[in-house]
Amino acid sequence: MRWIDRFHPKYLIISADLLSDLGNQFVQLTLLDLLIFKGESALSNLVVLCVLEQAPSIFLSPFAGLWIDRTGGRKWLIIVNLSKCLLVGILVFKSYLWVIFPAYLCFIICSLFFNIGRLSLTPILIPRDELISFNSLNERVSLAGRIFGPWLIGCIVLKTGHGVALGLAGLLFALSACSIYGLPKLLQPAQGAANHLRQSKGLRPLLFKYTEPLRGNHNLKSYFIIFGFVLLGGGVLNIGLPIFFKTNLGRDIADWGLILSGFQAGSCLATFLLPRCSSTFRHQTILAFTFLILGGAMALLGQLTAYIQIALLMILFGCCFTLIHIFLESLIQQNSPKTHIGKTISLLSTYKGACYLGTILISAFVLKIWGPQSLLLICSLIMVSASFAMSVNTKSPLQ
């Protein structure tokens, strides 16, 4: 028996997710410092990065999900982690944007495949009635590396340079691949799913199979719609906050890392609150209250003048966004048939990418015309409207 076989598969999944997430943080913060905080044309570079991060989700998720349903995700998770090591090596020798952007696009594609594969394996490994607790635990462990990670990584980038930071990212991806290698090899999807895929020929049957999980599943449709409001708020925060930080505060990458650490601290708090809240309160009440808090926080964010204040407010943002995200993601996993879990997760990934990309493009236009404060105020009104809609909708499945 290999020494790695002594670990339960769920702990290997958790460790692989943690190591991969830390590697992603190194790459993202390094490029943020290089292209946004120290580079010119900050808004245009940020929009390009955001588009590169969402486009693969829209166009490649269907193929990733269908392939995972056919072959399983273990082998592909190893391949994408090793591919990320290679791409990080290319970024180390960066010199021109025409090299950085294509390499980062390939890196995002690998991250997409890793995320879909990990989410697809989880319902196979974990009983469905334990999914919320497991997802909370997995997120809690991952957040343990994110609370101090952004600030520490920001300091590493600031003190040692971009090359060292990217080299550490490559090491973390290699360790993540080792964790995936320890998973059982017999985690295969139902044979029926593979047969359905072989029978599909042409684009139309492929799209028909891809959207199959939603047909006749009204609860799943409702969860996707509610998720759209969460993604809208997250997209506004992702593009509006960096521009607000640079134009109104003018701090360095280490201070930005402290702000991200505040968000992750709030996210960690959400993983402790979610299991208790989901078993105590009506789901509809939880979401209505959380959307209301997010609306107030968005309105307040645009009025702050010190990065320490923003870091403290990020605790609230992290708690609310993470609580809703894990909650809805768990409900989607629970309500999807195992034979279609890959399709469901890939459909969710496409949906996320489309919502984020649409939000980012519209937000970039608002930022150019009116500035970050106006963008945050508009988002605040939308979040409050979502809270009101949740509270008055008596036919919601989230009872």
Protein Blocks (a to p, Z undefined) as FASTA:
>chain_A
ZZklmpcfklmmmmmmmmmmmmmmmmmmmmmmmmmmmmghkllmmmmmmmmmmmmmmmmm
mmmmmmmmmnopmlmmmmmmmmmmmmmmmmmmgcbfklmmmmmmmmmmmmmmmmmmmmmm
mmmmpcfklmmmmmmmmmmmmmmmmmmmmmmmmmmmmmnojklmmmmmmmmmmmmmmmmm
mpcfklccdfklmmmmmmpgcjklmmmmmmmmmgoplklmmmmmmmmmmmmmmmmmmmmm
mmmmmmmnopafklmmmmmmmmmmmmmmmmmmmmmmmmmmcfklmmmmmmmmmmmmmmmm
mmpcbfklmmmmmmmmmmmmmmmmmmmmmmmmmmpcfklmmmmmmmmmmmmmmmmmmmmm
mmmmmmmmnojklmmmmmmmmmmmmmmmmmmmmkbcbZZ
